[in-house]
Amino acid sequence: MNGKSHLKLRCLAECAVFVALALALSYLKIPIGFSFGGFGGSIDLVMIPLILVAYRWGLGWGLGAGLVFGTLKFFFAGGAAVNWQSMLLDYSVAYMFVGFAGLLMRKKGLMWLGALIGCFGRFVIHFISGITIYAVYMEDIFGLPMTNVWVYSALYNGSYMLPNTILALIVCIVLEKVLGKYVHGEDLKA
């Protein structure tokens, strides 16, 4: 097996392991206590393995791993959707956008920024889903009457994405310090 084939196989294996880890982590979540229109969010660590894949292997592999994870999460980890469009947006596409962390592939000291980009990408997709699909479920948030779908979607999705983003940033900063050689791909150079 030549070097390129070996690296591709290693990448594929690592992506599979990190998708499986993200799926396992999806069962360990903290409900945030807000439930709007029968929907809710939670705080979890599922984006961390996806960010690691994207940061270590790049944009294409990150997008692919996120797409696979999001689809598996819907079917095997209690996904809820009102229609097929919400399933695609809130699971497959939203987690695929976490892969945009791969835009900063192996840039030393910038894993946190890659994580921020990936988290923001996921938020944007949830926001779009909120203003296009879930607007019909708009209700009061935090005791405030909601009349604007844009504000509703931003508050609802921000209520769980902001804590998840902060958690992802903290964990990624620590991981880059502790596992810097791994996340920067120094173990791949032979």
NORDAUR-V464990 format. One record per helix or strand. SS is the DSSP state (@ for helix, = for strand). FROM is the first residue (numbers start at 0). LEN is the number of residues. If there is no record, write none. Layout:
ss=SS from=FROM len=LEN
ss=SS from=FROM len=LEN
This chain:
ss=@ from=2 len=23
ss== from=29 len=7
ss== from=38 len=5
ss=@ from=45 len=12
ss=@ from=58 len=18
ss=@ from=83 len=21
ss=@ from=110 len=22
ss=@ from=133 len=4
ss== from=140 len=1
ss== from=143 len=1
ss=@ from=148 len=30
ss=@ from=179 len=4
ss=@ from=185 len=3
